[in-house]
Amino acid sequence: MSAQDKKQEIIFGDPPNNKKVLSVAADCFQQDSNNYADTSGRSRLQLTVPGAVISSAKGLMRGHGTYLEGESLLSSLAGVVMQTNKLIRVKPVKSRYQGEIGDVIVGRIVDVQQKRWRVDINARVHSILQLTSVNLPGGELRRKSIEDEFMMREYLKEGDLVSAEIQQTFHDGALSLHTRSLKYGKLGQGILVRVFPHLVRKRKTHFHNLPFGASVILGCNGNIWISRLKGVDEQGTGGYVDDTELVPFVTREIIARTANCIKLLSRNSIPFMTQQ
C-alpha cells in the first residue's frame, strides 16, 4: 500500500435494505472535532445519501437531515454526517445560502415596501433592508424623514443590485441587512456571476481590486460582482450616483475574461479565497 493510500482510505458499508454508505477516512480531517473518530485515532468524514443508515446506537438525538425508522437513524439528505455530543445532523453538500451575521452579500431588490426593501440573496426567504439601515446619498448622517420614505424608489428600485452586510438573523431564516458603510450600496455597471455558496469562504475582506483593472466583490451567498475599478471620487458615493459612463472596450474585455475565469473555477469546484 502506497503512502497516499495510507493517508486516505475509502470504506463501503452495507447497511440494511442493501443501501450503501460511503465514508472517507483521511488525516486532513483531524482538525474537525465534530466528525466521528475511528479506533485508529483518525477523524472520519462520513458521506451519506438519502435513505442510508447513519447509526443504530441508542441515546442519539435526531438533528436536521435525519429521520427515525424503527431503532435506526437514517439520512434524508446527501451530505456529510456531523456530530455534536449526542446530536447527529447531515450537512448537505449543496444547499441554499444560510447567512451568518457579518457575511458580505450581493443581492437584488425584488420589492419596495413601507420603510424597507426586500432583497433576493439566494436564500430560502427574501432578506430585509430597512430604510434606517442604509446610507443617504453622499453619506449624510441624519434621521430618516417622511420625505426619505417617499423617495425610496429614487434610492433603490426593483431590479437594482446591492452589496450589503448581514446585520441580524431571525428564527424563520430571514435576514436583516445594512449598508451603513460607504463601501456597500447600489452597484452600477458590471457582470454578476452565480456560483455555489459553499465555494466562497468567509474572509476579512471580500472587496478586491485586481491589478489588471477589474474590481471583484465575493458575496458569501454565491453572487460574485465584477466591475471596473472605481476612482477616488466614486468610492464615497455609496453607489447613488448613476454610473452611465461608457466603459472602454479594453475594460469590458477584462471584466468578461475575469467572469469566464470565475465560471471555470466554479465548474471545477475550486473555492474562491485569497491566501493570508
Beta strands, then each sheet from edge to edge (+ up, - down):
strand 1: 8-13
strand 2: 21-26
strand 3: 36-37
strand 4: 43-48
strand 5: 53-55
strand 6: 61-62
strand 7: 66-69
strand 8: 72-75
strand 9: 79-84
strand 10: 87-92
strand 11: 104-113
strand 12: 116-120
strand 13: 127-134
strand 14: 161-169
strand 15: 175-179
strand 16: 185-186
strand 17: 191-194
strand 18: 207-210
strand 19: 214-218
strand 20: 223-228
sheet 1: 1+ 2- 4+ 3-
sheet 2: 1+ 2- 4+ 9- 10+ 6+
sheet 3: 5+ 8- 7+
sheet 4: 16+ 14- 11+ 12- 13+ 15+
sheet 5: 17+ 20- 19+ 18-
end
